[in-house]
Amino acid sequence: MDNAILNQILNIAFEKKVSDIHFEVDNPPMFRARGHLIRAKLGPLTKQDTDFVATAVMAQHGRKLPEDLKEFDTSYTLANVGRFRVSIFRQRGNLGVVMRVIPHQVSTFEQLNLPAILGRIAQVPNGLILVTGPTGNGKSTTLASMMKYINDSFDYNIITIEDPIEFLFTSSKSCIIQREVGIDTDSFSAALKSAMRMNPDVIMVGEMRDLDTIDACLKAAETGHLVLSTFHTHNAASSINRIVGYFSPEAQENTRHRLAESLIAVISIRLIRGKSGDTVLPVLEVMYATSAIKACIRDNKLDEIEQYIEKGRDEYGMQTMDQHLIQLCRAELITLDEAKRISHSKDLERKLMFS
């Protein structure tokens, strides 16, 4: 491995519109495209190869590769080509690297096949908006699209706190300040405390990872700011349950009341293969915090939330993931088998027949 080969591999990633590149010892470089892993037509990588990739990434930030490095998240820029989110890790004693391709431009809702309600949600002046889902299913891209909408629509002061910075924004109607954990600030929680003294209208937190960050996000939303963040949960009810679970038992009832007051929406996303196998489509659950849903949060009746989402489709633009899967099946954009693979419901086929 040398710079020329590495740059060639990274260029191919952008040309072929892959989402990720894997560098691991004893395997050739692998690309993830449309949900599938594809092996590059190169020989298996050696320890020296993966060490080279990791060293090149670290060097761009003026750092040496520590001998005892076990995991590290950062970014990498290929001049005149694009950016990558990078995860360096150790496995079986060797270093591995996974690089997530970050598109040149932030896409609009329409370009990403996202529902128009996301724009209406982003117009709310204050409160907490969460984008949730498994790793690699479009949370960051969806959140970036919402930030683009806000940036282009309102004259706000926007502060982002990310680890690492992924999409680079240029101020449009809004003014955007982007801060990276580990370079511009020591932690999410420290940056959030500092952000409150920076005259923010909107604060975007790349991920709510710990109690301090969650509590700081809630406080910012409670004090009149619009806060957007991501969470690794599969739907609205599990997101609320997990947030509450971070707090001590004696603080959980108060946390439910805080969430009921400040939560605006939870957008849960999964990516699904299109019927042709050549496309990937987003499937979303969209929960808007209506008065009925706020009552469910306060009273700890989270199992009732899904039925309110289902009933709120026409009036509020909400939808369950099953409703969206059924819509895509009816439009013949996805197969029933693929829909059943994504759905958490055992009776999706019956719903499709009778809806």
C-alpha positions in Angstrom: 0.0 0.0 0.0 1.2 3.5 -0.9 -0.4 6.9 -1.3 -1.1 6.3 -5.0 -3.0 3.1 -4.3 -4.9 4.5 -1.3 -6.0 7.6 -3.3 -7.1 5.3 -6.2 -9.2 3.3 -3.9 -10.8 6.4 -2.3 -11.4 7.9 -5.7 -13.2 4.7 -6.8 -15.5 5.0 -3.7 -16.7 8.4 -4.9 -17.0 7.4 -8.6 -19.0 4.3 -7.8 -21.1 6.0 -5.0 -20.3 3.4 -2.4 -21.1 4.1 1.3 -18.1 2.6 3.1 -14.6 1.2 2.5 -13.2 -1.6 4.7 -9.4 -2.1 5.2 -8.7 -5.3 7.2 -5.8 -7.6 7.4 -6.1 -10.8 5.3 -8.9 -9.4 3.2 -8.7 -7.2 0.1 -10.2 -3.7 0.4 -14.0 -4.0 0.4 -16.7 -1.5 -0.7 -20.3 -1.4 0.6 -22.6 -0.5 -2.2 -26.4 -0.6 -2.1 -26.2 -2.7 1.1 -23.8 -5.3 -0.4 -20.1 -5.8 0.4 -18.0 -6.0 -2.8 -14.3 -7.2 -2.7 -11.8 -5.1 -4.6 -9.8 -6.9 -7.3 -6.6 -6.6 -5.1 -4.7 -9.0 -3.0 -5.3 -9.5 0.8 -4.1 -6.6 2.9 -1.1 -7.1 5.2 -0.5 -5.6 8.7 1.8 -3.1 7.0 -1.0 -2.0 4.6 -3.6 -1.3 7.3 -0.9 0.4 9.4 -0.2 2.6 6.4 -3.9 3.6 6.0 -4.3 4.4 9.7 -1.0 6.4 9.8 -2.0 8.4 6.7 -5.3 9.3 8.4 -3.7 10.3 11.6 -1.0 12.3 9.8 -3.6 14.5 8.2 -4.5 15.8 11.7 -0.8 16.2 12.6 -0.8 13.2 14.9 1.3 10.1 15.1 -0.2 6.6 15.3 0.0 5.5 18.9 1.4 2.0 19.4 -1.3 1.2 21.9 -4.3 2.6 19.9 -7.4 0.4 20.3 -10.1 2.6 18.7 -10.2 6.1 17.3 -12.8 8.1 15.3 -11.8 10.9 13.1 -12.2 12.3 9.5 -10.1 12.3 6.4 -10.1 14.6 3.4 -9.0 13.7 -0.1 -8.1 16.9 -1.9 -10.5 17.9 -4.7 -12.5 14.7 -4.1 -14.3 14.6 -0.8 -14.4 13.6 2.8 -14.6 10.5 4.9 -15.7 9.6 8.4 -13.0 7.2 9.7 -13.1 4.5 12.4 -9.7 3.0 13.3 -9.8 -0.1 15.5 -7.8 -3.1 16.5 -8.9 -6.6 15.8 -6.9 -9.8 16.6 -3.9 -7.5 17.3 -4.0 -5.8 14.0 -5.3 -2.4 13.0 -8.4 -2.1 10.8 -10.0 1.0 9.2 -13.5 1.6 8.0 -14.1 4.8 6.0 -17.6 6.2 5.5 -18.0 8.3 2.3 -19.4 11.7 3.0 -21.1 13.2 -0.1 -19.8 16.4 -1.6 -23.2 18.1 -1.2 -25.9 17.9 1.4 -29.0 16.5 -0.3 -32.5 17.9 0.0 -35.5 15.9 1.4 -36.7 15.3 -2.1 -33.3 14.0 -3.3 -33.2 11.5 -0.4 -36.8 10.4 -0.7 -37.6 11.8 2.7 -41.1 12.9 3.6 -42.1 16.6 3.5 -43.1 16.5 7.2 -39.4 16.7 8.1 -39.4 20.3 6.8 -42.4 21.1 8.9 -40.8 19.6 12.0 -37.6 21.6 11.3 -39.6 24.9 11.4 -40.4 24.5 15.1 -38.4 27.2 16.9 -37.5 25.3 20.0 -37.5 21.8 21.5 -35.7 18.5 20.9 -35.7 16.6 17.6 -34.2 13.1 17.5 -33.1 11.1 14.4 -32.7 7.4 15.4 -31.7 4.1 13.9 -28.9 1.6 13.6 -25.4 2.5 12.5 -25.1 3.0 8.8 -28.7 3.6 8.1 -28.8 7.2 7.2 -29.1 9.1 10.5 -26.3 11.5 9.8 -27.5 12.1 6.2 -31.0 12.8 7.4 -29.9 15.1 10.1 -27.7 17.0 7.6 -30.6 17.4 5.3 -32.7 18.9 8.1 -29.8 21.2 8.9 -29.5 22.3 5.3 -33.3 23.1 5.3 -32.9 25.2 8.4 -29.7 26.9 7.1 -31.4 27.8 3.8 -34.7 28.9 5.4 -34.0 30.9 8.6 -31.6 33.5 9.9 -30.4 31.5 12.9 -27.1 31.1 14.7 -26.4 27.4 14.4 -23.8 25.5 16.4 -22.9 21.9 15.6 -20.9 19.6 17.9 -19.7 16.5 16.2 -17.3 13.6 16.6 -16.0 13.9 13.9 -17.4 16.7 11.7 -19.0 15.0 8.8 -20.8 17.3 6.3 -19.2 20.7 5.9 -21.8 23.5 5.8 -21.4 26.9 4.3 -23.5 29.6 6.0 -26.6 30.5 3.9 -29.3 32.5 5.6 -28.0 31.2 8.9 -24.6 31.5 10.5 -23.1 28.0 11.2 -20.3 27.2 13.6 -19.0 23.6 13.5 -17.0 22.2 16.4 -15.2 18.8 16.5 -14.8 16.8 19.7 -11.1 16.2 20.3 -9.9 19.1 18.2 -12.1 22.1 19.0 -13.5 20.9 22.3 -12.9 18.1 24.9 -16.4 16.6 25.0 -20.0 16.9 23.9 -21.1 18.0 27.3 -18.3 20.6 27.6 -19.2 22.0 24.2 -22.9 22.1 25.0 -22.1 24.2 28.1 -20.0 26.5 26.1 -22.6 26.7 23.3 -25.1 28.2 25.7 -22.8 31.3 26.0 -22.5 31.6 22.2 -26.0 33.1 21.5 -27.3 29.9 19.7 -30.7 29.5 18.1 -30.1 25.9 17.0 -27.7 23.3 18.4 -26.9 20.1 16.6 -25.3 17.4 18.6 -23.9 14.6 16.5 -24.9 11.9 19.0 -26.3 11.7 22.5 -23.9 9.2 24.1 -24.0 9.7 27.8 -26.1 11.1 30.7 -24.3 14.4 30.8 -24.9 15.0 27.1 -28.5 13.9 27.3 -29.2 16.2 30.3 -27.5 19.1 28.6 -29.5 18.6 25.4 -32.7 18.6 27.4 -31.7 21.7 29.3 -30.9 23.5 26.0 -34.3 22.5 24.6 -36.1 23.6 27.8 -34.5 27.0 27.7 -35.8 28.0 24.2 -33.3 26.5 21.8 -33.9 24.0 19.0 -31.8 21.0 19.6 -31.2 18.2 17.0 -29.4 15.0 17.7 -29.1 11.2 16.9 -29.7 8.1 19.0 -29.1 4.4 18.4 -32.6 3.1 18.9 -35.1 1.6 16.5 -38.3 3.6 17.1 -39.8 6.5 19.2 -40.9 4.4 22.1 -37.5 2.7 22.6 -35.8 6.1 22.3 -37.9 7.6 25.1 -37.4 4.5 27.2 -33.7 4.6 26.7 -33.3 8.3 27.5 -35.3 7.9 30.7 -33.2 4.8 31.6 -30.0 6.9 31.6 -31.3 8.7 34.7 -31.4 7.4 38.3 -34.7 5.7 39.3 -35.7 8.7 41.5 -35.1 11.1 38.6 -37.0 9.1 35.9 -40.5 10.4 36.5 -39.2 14.0 36.3 -37.3 13.1 33.1 -40.5 11.8 31.5 -42.2 15.2 32.3 -39.2 17.0 30.9 -39.3 14.9 27.7 -43.1 15.5 27.4 -42.5 19.2 27.5 -39.5 19.5 25.2 -39.7 16.6 22.7 -40.8 17.8 19.3 -40.4 14.7 17.1 -38.6 11.4 16.8 -37.6 10.3 13.2 -36.5 6.6 13.1 -34.9 5.5 9.8 -33.8 2.2 8.2 -32.4 1.7 4.7 -34.0 -1.1 2.6 -33.0 -2.5 -0.8 -35.2 -1.6 -3.7 -37.0 -4.2 -5.7 -34.4 -4.0 -8.5 -31.5 -4.6 -6.1 -29.7 -1.5 -7.5 -31.2 1.1 -5.1 -31.5 1.7 -1.4 -34.5 3.5 0.0 -35.2 5.0 3.4 -38.0 3.7 5.5 -39.2 6.0 8.3 -41.2 6.0 11.4 -42.1 9.7 12.1 -43.5 10.6 15.5 -44.7 14.2 16.2 -45.3 14.9 19.8 -49.0 15.6 19.9 -50.8 16.2 23.2 -51.9 12.6 23.2 -48.3 11.4 22.8 -47.0 13.8 25.4 -49.5 12.3 27.8 -48.2 8.8 26.9 -44.7 10.0 27.8 -45.7 11.6 31.1 -47.8 8.6 32.2 -45.2 6.0 31.0 -47.6 4.4 28.5 -45.1 4.1 25.8 -46.8 0.9 24.3 -49.6 3.2 23.2 -47.5 5.6 21.2 -47.5 3.5 18.0 -51.3 3.5 17.7 -51.3 7.3 18.0 -48.6 7.5 15.3 -50.7 5.3 13.1 -53.9 7.3 13.6 -52.1 10.6 13.1 -51.0 10.1 9.5 -53.6 12.3 7.8 -53.8 15.1 10.4 -50.1 15.3 11.4 -48.2 13.5 8.6 -47.0 10.9 11.0 -46.3 7.3 10.0 -45.2 4.0 11.5 -42.5 2.1 9.9 -45.0 -0.6 8.8 -47.2 2.1 7.2 -44.2 3.2 5.2 -43.2 -0.3 4.3 -46.8 -1.0 3.0 -46.7 2.2 1.0 -43.4 1.1 -0.7 -44.8 -2.4 -1.3 -47.9 -1.1 -2.9 -45.8 1.2 -5.2 -43.8 -2.0 -6.1 -40.5 -0.3 -5.0 -39.6 -3.1 -2.5 -40.4 -6.7 -2.2 -42.6 -8.2 0.6 -39.8 -10.4 1.8 -37.5 -7.3 2.2 -40.3 -5.5 4.0 -40.8 -8.4 6.4 -37.1 -8.4 7.1 -37.2 -4.8 8.3 -40.5 -4.9 10.1 -40.8 -5.6 13.8 -44.4 -6.7 13.3 -45.3 -10.4 12.8 -48.5 -9.5 10.8 -47.1 -7.1 8.2 -48.5 -9.3 5.4 -52.0 -9.2 6.9 -51.7 -5.4 7.3 -50.8 -5.1 3.6 -53.8 -7.2 2.6 -56.4 -5.2 4.7 -55.0 -1.7 4.8 
